[in-house]
Amino acid sequence: MELFLTEVIHLLAGLIVGSLLYYKYRQRRLFFLCLAVTIFIDLDHLIDYFLAVNFSRFDLIEFLDTNFVIKANKIYVLFHGWEFVFILLFLAGVIKKYRPVLLTIGLAIFGHLLVDQFTNGTWIFGYSLIYRLINNFSYNAFIGL
């Protein structure tokens, strides 16, 4: 899916989750935290890009094209992992003092990954950090080949 459209869908997911959290807790900071996490989780793509080009350059067109992961056959996306969602939601259930913040971050990542799972054509385990690690961050494993 086109990068711009995917980012718009990420923004919509963040708005929906953030609005629900605001409705529950009546804290604007949670709404904005949710939006920030939903959007800025994609900064890990910069890590993938710089690893793919051996930190030798930054070409915005090349970065936005995203074909660098296919050429390198590596995809790290270290902030994209279902494991983070499970850990954060577990901690939200255990640590009452920080429940709203942990829940917000966990649900923001959940919304982002849900969008990615359906728009990027990845294999069901593609967004598991453990699965990617076991498979040496192979792009082919990420898409289920």
N, C-alpha and C positions, 0 to 999 in steps of 0.2 A: 504494500500500500504506500502511496506517496507520503513522504516524510511530513510535509506540512499538514496533511489531513490526519495523520496519526497523532501529531502533536495537538491538534484541535480536539481530537477525541480524548486524549489524555487530560486536556484542560477541562473538558466536560465531565469526565469521571471525577476529577478533583473537585469541581464545583458541586457535583451531586453528593459525594461523600462528605465534603466539607460542610455543606448545608445541613446534612443529617446530623453531623456532629455538633454543629452550632445549635441546632434545634434541641438536641439532648442536653448539652452542657451550658448553653448561652454564653459561650466564650469566643469572642471574635478571633483571638489569637489561635485557637484550634482550627478555625476556618482557613486562616492564612498559612498556618503550618501545613495543613493538608495540601493546599495548592502548591506550596513551595516543594514539598516532598514529591508530589505527583509529577511535577515538571523537572526539578533538578536531579532526580534519580538518573536521568539520561546523560548527566555529565560523565558517567563512566564510559560512554562511547568515545570520549576524548582519549581515555587510557588505551582503548583498543586501537584507535587510529595511530597514536604515537608509537605503540608497540609494533604495529604493522609496517610503519615507515622507518623504524629504528630511530625514532626521535630526530630524524634528519630534516624535517620540513613541516610546515603547516599550510595546506592548500584547502581553503574553505570549500571550493567546488568538489574536490576529491572527498573531503570529509562528509559533506552533505549527500554525496552520491551513495555512500555506504558500501560500495563494492570492494573496498579494501579488506573487509572481513572474508569475503569469498576468495580473493586473491591470496590472502595469507592462510586461509583455511583455519583461522583461529578466531574465536569470539570469547572474550572474557566477561564483559558486562558485569563487573564484580558487585554492583549494587542491586542487580536484578537476581533475586533468589527467593523462591517460596519459603526457604528456611527462615529468612528474616521475618516473614509474616508470622509464621508459627511461633517463633521465639518471642516476638514483640507481643503477640496476643496472649501467649502464656504469661509473660511478665506483667501484662496489664491485669490479668486475673489474680496475680499474686501480690503485686506491689500497689496497694490501694492509693497511696499518696500520689503516684505518678500515672495512675490508670488513664485519665483523659489524654495525656500526651502520648503514652505508649500505644494506646488504642488508635489515636489519630495517625501516628506514623505507620503502624501496622496496616490499618485500613487504606491509607494512601498508597502504600506499596502494593497492597492487594489489588486496588483498582487499576493501578498502572500495569501490573503484570497481567491482569485479566484482559485488558485492552491489547497488550503485546501478544499474548497467547493466541488471540483470535485474529489479529491483523498481520502478524509476521510469518504465519505458516510454519511455526516451529513444532517440533515433536513435543508430546505432553511433558516430558522430563527436561526439555530444553532450557527452561528457566529454573532448574534446580542447580544451585551452585555446586553441590556435592557431585551430581551427575557430570557436570561439565569438568570438574576437577579430575574425576576418575577417568574421563575420556580426553584428558590433556587439552581441554578447551577447544576441541576440534569443532569446526563449523559444521562438518558433515554429521557429527553426532548431535549437534544442536538442532539440526533440521530433521534428524531421524534417519539418516542414510547409513 
